[in-house]
Amino acid sequence: MRIKDLYDLNHTLASEYLVSFVYPWEALRGIADMIRALGETLPPEYRRTADGVWIHESATVAPTAVIGAPCIIGAHTEVRHCAFIRGAALIGEGCVVGNSVEVKNAIIFDNVQIPHFNYVGDSILGYRSHLGAGAVTSNVKSDKLPVAIHAASGDIMTGLKKVGAMVGDYVEVGCNSVLNPGTVIGRSCTVYPLSCVRGVIPENSIYKTGGIIHPKRPI
């Protein structure tokens, strides 16, 4: 569940920020302030297109996309038709933010793909992770109480009412899956389509519909 176990910090501009925390959900409160401070230090290749918005000159942003502040969009990233980036979003290099995708209060590492009808809120997506079409991060409990991380050793209270998913590097999430509030998915996991995921999923696992978890076989 620790940041150092989930993420390779060489693949995000937020590395210096994230190393100050042990667990990834601890970083959610300060994402907006971090982006505004980081934006002022970026090289000239990152063009300030609006107050609090920096977009790399090699990025492609569709004219129908909405980019709220604060936001940083990295090199060679593609933001497609009708994407809605509400703000407090750090999106890395070589990413795809696709058709009708909504992002808010999130750190998206390099080479992440969220290409079709996804919602990513109050979440951190690791290097080369991918959400299939319609997969979403649910960030608020139905009872509106603070979110707990359901670890094997017991619940960890975050003190936050909005916590989405902490998704490690190289994770594949199948189409139309829901990552429930406080879900933590370890590196190199595969989540089957139509899954309702909760709790902490160990790295190198396969998560099947119904909450069945199997370790991946060595290749």
C-alpha positions, 0 to 999 in steps of 0.5 A: 500500500506504500507509495514506494511499493506501488509507483516508480516515481521516475515517471511523474513530475510529482515525485518530490511531492509524493516522497514526502508521504508514506501512503498515496491517499495522504497526498490527495489533500494537497494536489491543487497547491502542488500543481500551482507551485510546480507549474511556476517551475516548468521549462518554457516548453510548458505553455501557460494557456490560462491561469493555473494551466500549463500544457506542453507544446507537444501535447494535443488537446481537442478544441472540444475538451474542457481544461480546468485549473490547476492542471499540467498536461505533459509532453506527447499526451493526447486529450480527446474530444469532450474530455472534461478535466475539472482541475487539480489534475497532473497528467504525465507524458505520453498519456491518453485522456479520451472521449468523455473522460472526466478527471479531477484531483488526480495524479496521472503518471506517464503513459497512462491510458484512460481513453473511453468514458472513464471517471478518475477522481481523487485517485492516483494512476501509476505508470503505464496503467490502463482503464478499459472503456467505462471503468471508473473510480468511485470516490464517495461512499453511499453513506458519505462517511470518511473512507477507510482502506480495507487492509488485511491487517485491519481498516485504515481511516483516511479521514477523507470523504473523497478517496478514489483508487490508488492504482499501481504501475502496469495495472490493467483494469477491464471494461466497465469495472468499478473501483470502489472508494479506497481501493488499492491495486498493486503493481502489474495486476489485471482486473477482469471486466465488469468487476466491482473492486474493493480493498487492497489487491496484492501486486501481480494478481488477477482480480476476477468478478465476485472478488476472486483473487489469484496470483499471476503465474510466472512467465 
